[in-house]
Amino acid sequence: MKNEISDIEQKVLAVLQHGLPESQSPFKDMAEKIGIDTGQLLAVLKDWKQQGKIRRIGAIVNHFKAGLGCGAMVVWHVEPERTEEVGKVLAEFEEVSHAYERRTYENWPYNLYTMVHGKTEEDVQQIVQRMSQMCGVSNYRILVTEKELKKVPPIYVTQIDAKSTE
């Protein structure tokens, strides 16, 4: 059985793949762009969530535009049996945008990664020191962001035809 996608679903995917618009009403704006009403758009997203096609929808914040002039990936060497516990502690810090586990390598023992944001590099260092004290992990490295690369989402659908919305 093929997992086919309807015309409306293709249009929703086409508009969604470009991210949420910077707007007070992003779902309304996306629906208007593809020629459907907001309820239809939200129904498709709800169906996708229930079917496991998507996990969540969230905005990507440009931390530099938001006034946080320094970002750093902090890599932590955590005992495997404590990874989940420590990850939860670190993820609770409001300065952490994401935290995740990765496998280690022979010359790279770090298995927990956090992206930490602050106004200055000194702020980030102080935040990381607090994080270290809170979780009891002192083996870490701070990798300061030197250049923000353009984040490009994957493109799944290349055309939107707002006229036909069966």
N, C-alpha and C positions, 0 to 999 in steps of 0.2 A: 504494500500500500504506500503510495506516494504521500509525502507531507506537503501538499500544495498550499499555496498562499493566494488569497483572494486579491482582487484589484484594490479594495480598500486597504487591506493589510500591506500591500506593496507601497501604497501611498503613505501610509503611516510610517512604515520603515524608512522610506525615502526622506521624509521630513525629520524623523527622529534621529537618524544617523548623523545629522549635523549638529546635534546637541540642542539643549533648551535655549530658546531665544532670550536675550537680555530684555526682559519685559515684566510688567506687573501681571500679565495673563498669558504665560507661555503656551499652555495647552490650547487656549482659544486661538492664539495667533497661529499655531501649527495647524489646527483644524481649518482655519480660514485659508491658509496657504494651499491646502490640498482640496479645498472645496467640500468639506463635510462639516457637520456641527460638532461641537465640543463633546457632547454625549457619545457620539459614534467613536470618536478618537479614544475617549476614556474607556469605552466598552471593549475596544480591541486590546488596549493595554491591560485591562483587567483579565480578559481571556488569556492573553499571553502569560500573565503572572500565574494564573491557575493551572495552565498547561506546562508550566516550567520553562517556557521559552525565554522569559526574562526573569531576573531575580529582583531587580529594583531599577528605578530611574532616579538619577541625581544630577545636580549641577556640578560642573567642574569650576572651582573657584580659582581665579588667577590671584594668588596670594600677594604677588608683587603689586598689582593694581589695588588690592585691598589694604595696602600700607604696610605689609610685612616684607621688608627689604632683604631678608636673609632666609634661606631655606637650606636644610641639610638632611641628607640621608644618614641616619645613624644605624650602624650595624652592630648587633649584640651577639655575644657568644653565650648562649643559655643552655644549661643542661637539658637534654631532650625531655626529661620527665617534668620540667618546669616551664616548658615553652608556652603552653596554653595559658597557664596562670600569669606568667610575666607579660605575655602579649596583651592580656585583658587589662592589666594594670597600666601598661604604657599607652594603650589605645584610649584610656580614659582621660589623658591629658588633653586639654582643649587646644594646645599648640600642635598636636599630632593629627595630620590629615589622613594618614593611613598606616596600618601596621600589618605585617604579614610574615609568614614563615617561608624560608627557602632551604634547600638542601645545602650541606656543607661540602667542601672540597679539601683535598690534602693540604693545600696552602691557604685555605680560606675557611676558618672555623666558625664564621658568623652565620647564624641560622635564623635570626629574628631581625627584621628591618622596620624602621619607623621613619616617616618623613616628618621633620620638625620645622616649624616656622616661627620666626621672631622678627623684631624690628631691626636688630643688628646681629652680627656674628657673636658678640658678647652675650646678648640675650639668649641666643640659641645654646651657647655653652652653659649658661646658668640653668636653663630649662633641662638640659641633658643631665647635669649634675643632680638636680632634683629627681629626675626620672630614675637615675641610677640608685640613689638613696632609697627611693620608694620601693623599687623592685628587688634591691639587693644584688644587682649585677654590676660589676665594675669592669668587666672585659668588654669594651666597645670601642668603636672608631666613629668619629664625626667626619662625614664627607660633605663639605660645604658645596652648595650649588654655585658653580662659576658662571654658567650660562643656561638660561631657560630655553630649551629647544621647543619648537612648535609641536604641539600635541595634535596629531591628526587621527581622527576616528576612522575605523574601517568603513569602506563604502560598499553597500550591499545592493542598492538599487540606484541606477543612474538617471532615470527619467521620472518626472512627475507630470501626469496629465490630469490637471484639476477638473477637467470637463466631465470625464466619465467616472462616476463614483458608485457603481452598482452596489 
